[in-house]
Amino acid sequence: MSLRHATLRQFRVFEAVARKLSFSRAAAELHLTQPAVSMQVKLLEEQAGLPLFERLGKKIFLTEAGAELHQHSRVIAQQLRDADEALAARKGLSQGRLVITMVSTAKYLVPPLLARFLKRHPGVTVKLSANNRETVLKQLADNEVDFAIMGTPPQNMETVAEPFARHPHVIIAAPAHALARKRRIPLARLAQETFLIREPGSGTRGLLERLFAGHGLPLNVSMELASNETIKQAVQAGMGISLLSLHTIGLELKTRRLAILDAQGTPIVRDWHVVRLAAKRLSPVAQAFRTFLLTEAGKLIPGK
């Protein structure tokens, strides 16, 4: 048998399974059933004459042959995406597709911005995902997305990162907390409090750790939580204090379920960035969204 007889469909399915190391997740991404995905992989293995995956318990791994083929299938998948973008460019802005990934904190501000953009371009479709920073960087490095929305741009990747809005972070507590009515609270005093933090890989966690390390102070962590929503609930319950993006707590501030501590050195104000691979060729739709963010988003998002 020869791979010359394999189909593009088989390569596309294999690439998704190899990237996610999961038949079920690949099926969900491709909008196929899991048996259909398994069949396409089996047909490709028959064409290759070698096993491409090995199964250990419930997990699957690439064989040496599978790893080699994955490198080629990624090139094929990118060429197909380039072809899609080239055809979309001929259609102009009346049609097109945006693929955007964002750090989880950005889910509080990106959807409203997208809603405004899509009102102007109703024929555009969007695939949007929210993940922790490490996953976002991997999606960006693998060229799976047009843009990544994040706070701190990657340092070891050839990218173009453009700031489009201010991004303040504040220390929060329950309104009944002993420090809630204090002014100019020293950071050394906050070091005596217990903090609730995000999981490793979170940009917000990294910012908090750098803040305390920069002042030579210990960070007293009582609990590690996987989402901003869980942290907010735990802070409201009086389980500790935390550092969060101001953009994530608007409702809780209005309803007085959370309080911002007047801590020295805060708010910590950074920028939101729209990031793309330096070699990425933007479609007309992607270019229009970039222009929208750079010219209008900052006026729509509170920055103080």
N, C-alpha and C positions, 0 to 999 in steps of 0.2 A: 504494500500500500504506500501511498505518497500523500504528503500534505498539499500537493498541488491540486488534489481533488476535494480538499476541505472547503467549506463555505464560509463566507463572511459572518454568517449567523453563528456558526460554530466558534469562530475566533472571538466574536463579541461576547458570547456566553462564557467561554473559557476565561477570557480576560477578567470578567466580573467576578467569577468564582475564585480565581487566583488572587485577585486584589483583596477580596473580603474573606477568603478562606472559609467560605460558608455557602452552601448551596441555597439555603433558605433566604439569606440576605441578598444574594445575587438575584434570586428569583423575584424578590420584592422590588429591587432596583429596576429590573428589566420588565416588570409587569408580566411575568410568566409564572406558570405553576412550577413547583419544585421537581415533579417528574419530568417536565419538559426540559428543564435545565440539565437534569441528570442524563437524559437521553442525548442531548447535544454534546455533552462532555464525553459520553461513552462513544459516540460516533467519531469524535475527534481523536480519541485514544486509539480507536481501530485504524483510523487513517495514519496516525503516527507510528503505530506498531509498538508503542511503549506505554506503560502506565504514566499518567501525568500527576496523579494524586495518590497519596497513601493515607489510610484511615487508621487512627489510633484511638480507640474508644469512640467518643462522640466528636473528636476533632479531626480535621483533615489538614494535610501538609503537602506542599509541592515536592515531587520527586526531583532529581537532578534534571531529568528531561523536561519536567513541567516548569522548573525555574528558567531553563533556557528558552522554552517556548513563550513563557510569560514576557520576557524581554521583547520578543518580536511582536507579540500580540498587543503590547502597549503602544508600539509604534503604529500598528495598524489602526488601533482605536483612536489614536490622536489624528491620524490622517483622515479618518471618517469624520471626526469632529471638525477638522479644518475644512473638509468638503461641505459640511453642513453650514459652517459660518460663511463660506464663500457664496453659497446659494442664498443664504439669508441676506447677504449684502446686496444681492441683485434685487431682492424684494423690498429693500429699504426698511423703514421703521414701521410699516403697517403690519409686519409679522416679524417673528424672531423669538429667541429663547435666551434667558439669562440664567446662569447657574452661579449661585452665591452661597458661600459658607460664612459663618460668623461665630465669634466667641459667644458663649451663652448669655453674657450680660447684654449683648447688643440686641437680643430679642425684644427688649423694651423700647427700642427706638427705630429699628430697621423696618418692621412691618408698616408703621404709619407712613414712612418715607416711600416705601414701595407702593403703597396705596395711591399716593399722590402721583407718582410716576406712571402707574398703570392707567390712571384716569386719562392721561394725555396720550397713552399708547395702548389702547384696549386690545390690540391684536397680539401683544407680547405675552408670552408665558414665562413663568419663573419657577425654578427649583431652588428652594431655600432650606438650608439646614443649620442647626445650632449645635455646637460641640465645645469641648474644652480646647484650650489653646493648642495642645499637642496634636490633637486630631485635625484641627484647622490647618496647622502648618503642614501636616502630611498631605491633606487634600490639595493644598496649594502646590507643594513640591511635586506631586504626581500629576499636576496639570488637569485636575478633575473639575476645576471651577474657573469662572471668569474672574471673580473677585473674592477676596476675603476681607471681612470687616473685623477690625481688631484695634486694640489700644496700642501696644508696643509692636512695631514692625519686626520681622525676623532679621537677625544679624548675619546669619551664615547661609543666605540664599540670594540669588540674583533676582531682586524684585524692584518694583517701583511702588513706593508707599507715599500716599498723598493725604495730608490731614484735611478733614472736612468739617469738624465740629469739636468744641471743647468737651472734655470728659472729666468732671469732678468726682472725687471719691471722698466720702465722709465716714466718720466713726459714729455708729448708731448704738442706742441702748433703749430699753423699755422706758416709757415716760416717768415711771416711778423710781427709776434708778437714782442712787444717791448723788451721782455726778450730773444728772440731767439739768440742774439749775446752776451749776458752777460755771465760771467764766475763766477762759485762758488756762485750761487744765494742762499742767506739764505732762509731757510724754512719759516721764518717769513715774508719774502717778498712775497713768494708764497701764504701765507695766505690772502693776499690782493686781489688775483685773484679769479675769479669765476671758479668753477670746474664742469665738467660734469661727472656723476658717473653712475655706473651700478645699477640694481635693488637690493632690499634687498635679501640676500641669496647668492649674488655673492662673490666669494673669492677675486676678485680684489678690490671690494668696501671695504671689510673688511680690506684688507691690507692698503689701503689709509687712512681709518678711524683710524687704529691703529698708523700709522705713525704720523698723526697730534696730536692725543690724547697723544702719548708718549712724545711729546714736549710741551704739554699744549697749543696748538694752535687751534683756531677755523677752521673748514672746511667750506668754503663759497660755498655752492652748489646752482647752478642756474638751473640745469636740471637733471632729472633721466631718463636714457635711457636703453632699454632692450637688447642691443647687442653692441659688440665691433665695428661692421661695422657702426652702426648709430653714435656712439661716434666719430669715425674717421671722418665721414662726417661733423659732427657738429664742431669739432675742426678745420678742414680745412676751414670752413665757418667763423671762427673767433668768435664762440659763447662762447668760454671758453677754458680751458686747462684740461688735464686729466692724470690719471695714467693708463698705459696699459702695458701688456706683450710685451717685445721686439719682441717676436715671431709673434705678430699679425700685425706688421707694416713694414715688410721688403720691400714690394712693394712701399709703400708710401714714405719711406726714399729714395729709389733708384730714384724715380721720383720727389723728392723734394716737395712733397705735405704736408709733415709733418716734424717738426723739434723736436729733443730731447733737452730739456732744461737741462743745466749744473747745476743742483740743488744739494746743499750739502746733503749728505746722500743718494744719488742715483748714480747708479742704486741700487735698492733693489734686492738682489739676493737670491732666494730661490731654492728649488729643485722640479723637477717633480717626483711624486711617482706613482708606480704601486701598487694598494691596493687590497687585497682580504680578505675575512672573514678568521679568523684564523682556523676555522674548515673545510674550503673548501678543498675538495679533487680535485686536479688538474688532468685533463686528459692529455695524452701525448702532445696533441696540445697546450693546455694552458701552460704546463710546457715549451714547446719549445719556445712559444712566450715570456714568462717571461725571459728565458735565453737570448733570442735575445735582449730584452730591456736592460737587466742589463749589457750585454757585448758589445753591438754595438751601441745602440741608442745615448749614450753620445758623440760618435765620429761623429755622423751625424748631431747633433743639435748644432747650435751656442750657446755658454753659456756666452758670454760677451757682 
